[in-house]
Amino acid sequence: MPTMQSRLPPPVPPQAPSQAKTAKQPWRGGRLPQSEVERRIAHLLEVAGREFAARGFGGTNLDRLVALSGVSKTTILRRFGSKEGLFNTLIDQTMVAIRARLAAVRFDVEHPRRTIEQFIDAYIETAIGNPLGHMLLGVAILERTASPHLSRMILDQAREGLRPIADFIARLMERGILCRADPMEVALDLQGLMTQGFRVFVENPAFLTRPGRSGEIARRFLKGWS
């Protein structure tokens, strides 16, 4: 049976120095400069990302995170609430860059197909091109039975990332270019066309980036909702 690590996208390359040089004694409290507090928290998140990539969500242990990061369990629980809170914080971090890229698309109601193609290209580029986000999605999919709340976290974030295209779809509806419906539900339909199911999105990203695909999806989407 394949291990959790063999079924996930490649782990995110470490960005910090080696564990031997960075791990310190667990933080037991006391006053520290805010810059040092944030440095330790950032290191904890790097460690957590590597652990989720290597061991999955179920296999990641808080005690091991304490040993690797030097941040005490009390501080982890106070700051993040739980292991789920750590996972969700990592999702939040990856979505900041993705949402910024999607919001930067020029939404031109005079050229709906071109705009939708550009959005599709930006969505696939940022979602696949972000190794940490791609890995977290893989963890959520592989462990959706044992930990369904992970998938819900991903879906909640996905809805927020689709807000710019949902607003654009609403403008197209106002002009009569698209049939009237719930713009977010229509945006989710577009997302389904883009990803072909999240499992394909994680396991076969090359399929999603083949030449001409964004044009095919835009044509199919506009035809279905016109």
C-alpha positions as CSV (number, residue, x, y, z in Angstrom):
1,M,0.0,0.0,0.0
2,P,1.4,3.4,-0.9
3,T,2.5,5.6,1.9
4,M,0.9,9.0,2.6
5,Q,4.0,10.7,1.4
6,S,4.1,8.9,-1.9
7,R,0.5,9.9,-2.8
8,L,0.9,13.6,-2.1
9,P,2.5,16.2,-4.3
10,P,6.2,16.7,-3.6
11,P,6.9,18.3,-0.2
12,V,7.6,22.0,-0.1
13,P,11.3,22.6,-0.1
14,P,12.5,23.8,3.3
15,Q,13.0,27.6,3.4
16,A,14.7,27.7,6.8
17,P,18.1,26.5,7.9
18,S,18.4,22.9,9.0
19,Q,16.6,21.6,12.0
20,A,19.8,21.2,14.0
21,K,20.6,24.9,13.6
22,T,17.1,26.3,14.1
23,A,15.3,24.2,16.7
24,K,15.5,25.6,20.1
25,Q,14.2,24.7,23.5
26,P,10.4,24.9,23.6
27,W,9.2,28.4,24.3
28,R,8.0,28.4,27.9
29,G,6.6,31.9,28.0
30,G,8.0,35.2,29.3
31,R,8.4,38.4,27.5
32,L,10.1,38.4,24.1
33,P,10.4,41.1,21.5
34,Q,7.5,41.0,19.1
35,S,9.9,40.4,16.2
36,E,11.2,37.3,17.9
37,V,7.7,36.1,18.6
38,E,6.8,36.4,14.9
39,R,10.0,34.8,13.8
40,R,9.3,31.7,16.0
41,I,5.7,31.5,14.7
42,A,6.9,31.8,11.1
43,H,9.3,29.0,11.8
44,L,6.6,26.9,13.3
45,L,4.4,27.3,10.2
46,E,7.3,26.3,8.0
47,V,7.8,23.2,10.1
48,A,4.0,22.4,10.1
49,G,3.9,22.7,6.3
50,R,6.7,20.2,5.9
51,E,5.1,17.8,8.4
52,F,1.7,17.9,6.7
53,A,3.4,17.3,3.4
54,A,5.4,14.3,4.7
55,R,2.9,12.8,7.2
56,G,-0.5,14.0,6.2
57,F,-2.9,15.7,8.6
58,G,-3.7,12.6,10.7
59,G,0.0,11.7,11.0
60,T,1.1,15.2,12.1
61,N,1.7,15.3,15.8
62,L,1.7,18.5,18.0
63,D,4.4,17.1,20.3
64,R,6.6,16.5,17.3
65,L,5.9,20.1,16.1
66,V,7.0,21.3,19.5
67,A,10.2,19.4,19.3
68,L,11.0,20.5,15.8
69,S,10.0,24.2,16.1
70,G,10.9,25.0,19.7
71,V,7.5,26.6,20.2
72,S,5.6,25.2,23.2
73,K,2.3,23.4,22.9
74,T,0.7,26.0,25.1
75,T,1.7,28.7,22.7
76,I,0.6,26.7,19.7
77,L,-2.8,26.2,21.2
78,R,-3.1,29.8,22.4
79,R,-2.2,31.1,19.0
80,F,-4.0,28.6,16.7
81,G,-6.4,26.7,18.9
82,S,-5.6,23.3,17.5
83,K,-3.8,21.4,14.8
84,E,-6.8,22.3,12.5
85,G,-6.1,26.0,13.3
86,L,-2.5,25.5,12.1
87,F,-3.7,23.9,8.9
88,N,-6.2,26.6,8.3
89,T,-3.6,29.3,8.9
90,L,-1.4,27.7,6.2
91,I,-4.4,27.7,3.8
92,D,-5.0,31.4,4.6
93,Q,-1.4,32.2,3.8
94,T,-1.5,30.5,0.4
95,M,-4.8,32.1,-0.5
96,V,-3.5,35.7,0.1
97,A,-1.3,35.5,-3.0
98,I,-3.9,33.6,-5.0
99,R,-6.7,36.1,-4.3
100,A,-4.4,39.0,-5.1
101,R,-3.5,37.5,-8.5
102,L,-7.1,36.7,-9.4
103,A,-8.3,40.2,-8.4
104,A,-5.6,41.7,-10.7
105,V,-7.3,40.3,-13.8
106,R,-8.9,43.0,-15.9
107,F,-12.6,42.3,-15.8
108,D,-13.9,43.8,-19.1
109,V,-17.6,43.3,-19.7
110,E,-17.1,44.2,-23.4
111,H,-14.9,41.1,-23.9
112,P,-16.4,38.4,-21.6
113,R,-14.7,35.4,-23.3
114,R,-11.3,37.0,-23.3
115,T,-11.7,38.0,-19.6
116,I,-12.9,34.5,-18.6
117,E,-9.9,33.0,-20.4
118,Q,-7.5,35.3,-18.5
119,F,-9.2,34.4,-15.2
120,I,-8.9,30.7,-16.0
121,D,-5.2,31.1,-16.8
122,A,-4.6,33.1,-13.6
123,Y,-6.5,30.6,-11.5
124,I,-4.7,27.5,-12.8
125,E,-1.3,29.3,-12.7
126,T,-1.6,30.5,-9.1
127,A,-3.3,27.4,-7.7
128,I,-0.9,24.9,-9.3
129,G,2.1,27.1,-9.1
130,N,1.8,27.5,-5.3
131,P,3.5,24.3,-3.9
132,L,2.2,24.7,-0.4
133,G,-1.4,25.3,-1.5
134,H,-1.2,22.4,-3.9
135,M,0.1,20.1,-1.1
136,L,-2.6,21.2,1.4
137,L,-5.3,20.5,-1.1
138,G,-3.8,17.1,-1.7
139,V,-3.9,16.4,2.0
140,A,-7.5,17.5,2.3
141,I,-8.6,15.3,-0.6
142,L,-6.7,12.2,0.6
143,E,-8.0,12.5,4.1
144,R,-11.6,13.7,3.3
145,T,-13.2,10.6,4.9
146,A,-11.3,10.8,8.2
147,S,-11.1,14.6,8.4
148,P,-14.0,16.1,6.3
149,H,-13.6,19.4,8.0
150,L,-10.3,19.9,6.0
151,S,-12.3,19.8,2.7
152,R,-14.8,22.3,4.2
153,M,-11.9,24.7,5.0
154,I,-10.6,24.4,1.4
155,L,-14.1,25.0,-0.1
156,D,-14.7,28.1,2.1
157,Q,-11.4,29.5,0.9
158,A,-12.2,28.6,-2.7
159,R,-15.5,30.5,-2.5
160,E,-13.7,33.6,-1.3
161,G,-11.1,33.3,-4.1
162,L,-13.9,33.2,-6.7
163,R,-15.4,36.4,-5.5
164,P,-13.9,38.6,-8.3
165,I,-15.2,36.3,-11.1
166,A,-18.6,36.0,-9.3
167,D,-18.9,39.8,-9.3
168,F,-18.0,39.9,-13.0
169,I,-20.6,37.2,-13.7
170,A,-23.2,39.3,-12.0
171,R,-22.3,42.3,-14.3
172,L,-22.7,40.0,-17.3
173,M,-26.1,38.9,-16.0
174,E,-27.2,42.5,-15.6
175,R,-26.3,43.1,-19.3
176,G,-28.2,40.0,-20.4
177,I,-25.1,38.3,-21.6
178,L,-25.6,35.4,-19.1
179,C,-28.8,33.9,-17.7
180,R,-29.7,35.2,-14.3
181,A,-28.8,32.9,-11.4
182,D,-26.8,33.0,-8.2
183,P,-23.4,34.5,-9.4
184,M,-21.4,32.5,-6.9
185,E,-23.1,29.2,-7.9
186,V,-22.3,30.0,-11.5
187,A,-18.7,30.8,-10.5
188,L,-18.4,27.5,-8.8
189,D,-19.7,25.8,-12.0
190,L,-16.8,27.6,-13.8
191,Q,-14.4,26.3,-11.1
192,G,-15.6,22.8,-11.7
193,L,-14.9,23.1,-15.4
194,M,-11.4,24.5,-14.6
195,T,-10.4,21.8,-12.1
196,Q,-12.3,18.8,-13.5
197,G,-12.7,17.7,-9.9
198,F,-10.1,18.5,-7.3
199,R,-8.5,15.0,-7.5
200,V,-7.5,15.7,-11.1
201,F,-6.3,19.1,-10.0
202,V,-3.9,17.5,-7.5
203,E,-2.8,14.4,-9.3
204,N,-2.7,15.5,-13.0
205,P,-1.9,19.2,-13.2
206,A,-0.4,18.8,-16.7
207,F,-3.9,18.0,-18.0
208,L,-5.2,21.4,-16.7
209,T,-2.5,23.4,-18.4
210,R,-2.5,22.0,-21.9
211,P,-2.5,24.6,-24.7
212,G,-5.9,25.9,-25.7
213,R,-7.7,24.6,-22.7
214,S,-8.7,28.0,-21.3
215,G,-10.4,28.9,-24.6
216,E,-12.3,25.6,-24.6
217,I,-13.5,26.1,-21.1
218,A,-14.5,29.7,-21.7
219,R,-16.5,28.7,-24.9
220,R,-18.3,25.9,-23.0
221,F,-19.0,28.0,-20.0
222,L,-20.5,30.9,-22.0
223,K,-22.5,28.6,-24.2
224,G,-24.0,26.8,-21.2
225,W,-25.0,30.0,-19.4
226,S,-26.0,32.3,-22.3
